[in-house]
């Protein structure tokens, strides 16, 4: 889910504007009157590469994105749930709705969507249905109609080799229309228990989404900034955004 957004953003921001470009990357000059469309087209052409990653540019594969710190899902009297070793899959199926780069305000806004993103991890769930139930085990959550709006700002830093781009902050807003979970408890072979927990998770969607989305947004933002700055520190601003059409 946040694909998304993470690796997707790196592709749109950094890869399409590389100076010493490999043949699979199309450069878009900052005087291009159709700069936004050029960037969008370039990102789309990189989909296959982004799926498997680009090691020479330190860009990880979109499949899969790992959230090492885990995710809190819900914490109420009715249900408590948390996840560890979380992986996000399906990010290479991104759909670019809009990209806007503003050279004057030094900002980039991206609107992207995904038909489905899958979240996998090891979960611990405690819920109160008629009687208290609890379980631990692997779970898969299929999130449908996921959208992300990313806004990142950069500044130009003077170095001996020229001005370089640095990204100090960004915002990421996610929206998930709905999801479906498949939980299998490790503590028991009782299918009834798994079905009961799945029922609680699937019927508590708003509460689960309220718990998971802020954590995903923070994780995505942190990863984007870390990777973007790692890549751009090796290039000057003029190399990344040539002063031409």
C-alpha positions in Angstrom: 0.0 0.0 0.0 2.1 2.2 0.3 3.5 1.9 -2.7 3.3 2.5 -3.2 3.7 4.6 -3.3 7.3 4.6 -1.9 9.1 2.9 -4.7 6.7 4.3 -7.2 7.6 7.9 -6.1 11.3 7.2 -6.5 10.7 6.1 -10.0 8.8 9.2 -10.9 11.0 11.7 -9.1 14.5 10.4 -9.7 14.7 7.8 -12.4 13.0 9.7 -15.2 15.3 12.7 -14.8 18.7 10.9 -14.6 21.6 12.6 -16.4 23.9 9.7 -17.3 21.0 7.7 -18.3 20.9 4.1 -19.3 18.8 3.5 -22.5 15.7 2.4 -20.6 15.3 5.9 -19.0 13.9 8.9 -20.8 15.2 12.2 -19.6 12.8 15.2 -19.3 14.4 18.6 -19.4 13.0 21.2 -17.1 12.1 23.6 -20.0 10.0 21.0 -21.6 6.5 22.6 -22.0 5.0 19.2 -21.4 7.2 18.3 -18.4 4.5 16.7 -16.3 3.4 14.5 -19.2 6.9 13.6 -20.1 7.6 12.4 -16.5 4.4 10.4 -16.5 5.2 8.7 -19.8 8.8 7.9 -18.6 7.6 6.3 -15.4 5.1 4.2 -17.3 7.9 3.0 -19.6 9.9 1.8 -16.5 7.2 -0.4 -15.1 9.0 -3.7 -16.0 12.3 -2.5 -14.5 10.6 -1.2 -11.4 8.9 -4.5 -10.8 12.3 -6.3 -10.3 14.3 -3.3 -9.1 17.3 -1.4 -10.6 20.4 -2.3 -8.5 22.7 0.1 -10.4 20.6 3.0 -9.2 20.0 1.6 -5.7 16.3 1.4 -6.4 14.6 -1.6 -4.8 12.0 -3.8 -6.4 8.4 -2.8 -6.1 7.6 -6.5 -5.4 7.7 -6.6 -2.5 8.0 -3.6 0.0 8.8 -4.6 3.5 7.6 -2.6 6.6 10.2 -3.7 9.2 8.7 -1.9 12.1 5.4 -3.7 11.8 1.9 -2.2 12.0 -0.7 -1.7 14.7 -4.1 -2.5 13.3 -6.6 -1.9 16.0 -6.8 -1.2 19.8 -10.2 -1.1 21.2 -12.3 -3.0 23.7 -13.7 -5.2 20.9 -10.6 -6.0 19.0 -6.8 -5.7 19.4 -4.6 -6.6 16.4 -1.0 -6.0 15.4 1.3 -7.3 12.7 5.0 -8.0 12.3 7.1 -8.8 9.2 4.7 -7.0 7.0 5.1 -7.2 3.2 3.2 -5.2 0.6 2.7 -6.8 -2.9 1.0 -5.5 -6.1 2.7 -2.1 -6.2 3.9 -2.6 -9.7 0.3 -2.4 -10.8 0.3 1.4 -10.2 -1.9 3.7 -12.3 -0.6 7.3 -12.6 -3.5 9.7 -12.4 -1.5 12.9 -12.3 2.1 14.3 -11.7 2.8 17.9 -11.2 6.3 19.3 -10.8 6.6 23.0 -9.8 10.2 24.2 -10.3 9.4 27.6 -8.6 8.1 26.2 -5.4 10.4 23.2 -5.6 7.6 20.7 -5.1 6.3 17.5 -6.7 2.7 16.3 -6.3 1.7 12.8 -7.4 -1.7 11.1 -7.6 -1.5 7.4 -8.0 -3.9 4.5 -7.6 -3.9 0.7 -7.4 -6.7 -1.7 -8.2 -5.5 -4.0 -5.5 -2.6 -4.2 -3.0 -1.9 -7.3 -0.9 -0.6 -7.1 2.7 1.0 -10.1 4.2 2.4 -10.6 7.7 2.3 -12.4 11.0 -0.6 -11.2 13.1 -1.8 -11.4 16.6 -5.5 -10.8 17.1 -7.6 -10.7 20.2 -11.3 -10.1 19.7 -14.6 -10.2 21.7 -17.5 -11.7 19.7 -19.9 -13.6 21.9 -17.0 -15.0 23.9 -13.4 -13.8 23.8 -11.3 -15.3 21.0 -7.6 -14.9 20.1 -5.1 -16.3 17.7 -1.7 -15.9 16.1 -0.7 -16.7 12.6 -0.2 -15.5 9.0 -2.8 -13.3 7.4 -3.3 -11.9 3.9 -5.3 -8.7 3.4 -6.4 -7.7 -0.1 -6.9 -4.0 -0.2 -9.0 -2.7 -3.1 -9.2 0.6 -4.8 -6.1 2.1 -3.1 -5.2 5.8 -3.9 -2.2 7.8 -2.7 -1.5 11.5 -2.9 2.1 12.3 -2.3 3.6 15.8 -2.0 7.3 16.2 -1.5 9.5 19.3 -1.3 13.1 19.7 -2.1 15.8 22.4 -1.6 19.0 23.0 -3.5 22.2 22.6 -1.5 25.5 24.1 -2.6 28.4 21.6 -2.9 31.9 21.6 -4.5 30.4 19.9 -7.6 27.4 22.2 -7.8 23.9 22.4 -6.4 22.3 19.1 -5.3 18.7 18.3 -4.5 17.8 17.4 -0.9 14.4 16.3 0.3 13.7 17.4 3.9 10.0 16.6 4.1 6.9 15.1 2.4 3.3 14.2 3.0 1.6 11.0 2.0 -2.2 10.6 2.2 -3.6 7.1 1.6 -7.2 6.0 0.9 -8.3 2.4 0.9 -11.9 1.7 -0.2 -12.2 -1.7 1.3 -10.4 -5.0 2.0 -10.8 -8.7 2.6 -8.8 -10.7 5.1 -7.8 -14.3 5.2 -6.5 -15.3 8.6 -5.3 -18.8 9.6 -4.5 -19.3 13.3 -1.3 -21.2 14.2 -2.6 -22.0 17.7 -5.3 -24.4 16.6 -6.6 -26.4 13.6 -10.1 -25.3 14.5 -11.5 -23.7 11.3 -14.2 -22.1 13.3 -11.8 -19.9 15.2 -10.2 -18.7 12.0 -13.6 -17.9 10.6 -14.6 -16.0 13.7 -11.5 -13.9 13.7 -11.8 -13.2 9.9 -15.4 -12.2 10.5 -14.3 -9.6 13.1 -11.5 -8.2 11.0 -13.7 -8.0 7.9 -16.6 -6.5 9.8 -14.4 -3.8 11.5 -13.0 -2.3 8.4 -13.2 1.4 9.4 -11.6 0.7 12.7 -8.8 -1.4 11.1 -8.2 1.2 8.4 -8.1 4.1 10.9 -5.4 2.1 12.7 -3.3 1.0 9.7 -3.3 4.0 7.4 -1.4 6.5 9.6 1.3 3.9 10.3 1.6 3.2 6.5 1.8 6.9 5.7 4.7 7.4 8.2 6.6 4.3 6.9 6.1 5.3 3.3 7.3 8.9 4.0 10.4 7.7 5.8 11.4 5.3 3.1 10.8 7.7 0.3 12.9 10.4 1.9 15.7 8.0 2.8 16.0 6.5 -0.7 15.5 9.7 -2.6 18.3 11.5 -0.7 20.5 8.4 -1.1 20.1 8.6 -4.9 20.3 12.3 -5.5 23.4 13.0 -3.4 25.4 11.5 -6.2 24.2 14.0 -8.8 23.9 17.8 -9.3 20.6 19.5 -9.9 21.6 20.2 -13.5 22.4 16.6 -14.1 19.0 15.5 -12.7 17.0 18.2 -14.4 18.8 19.5 -17.6 18.2 23.1 -18.5 16.6 22.3 -21.8 13.4 21.0 -23.3 
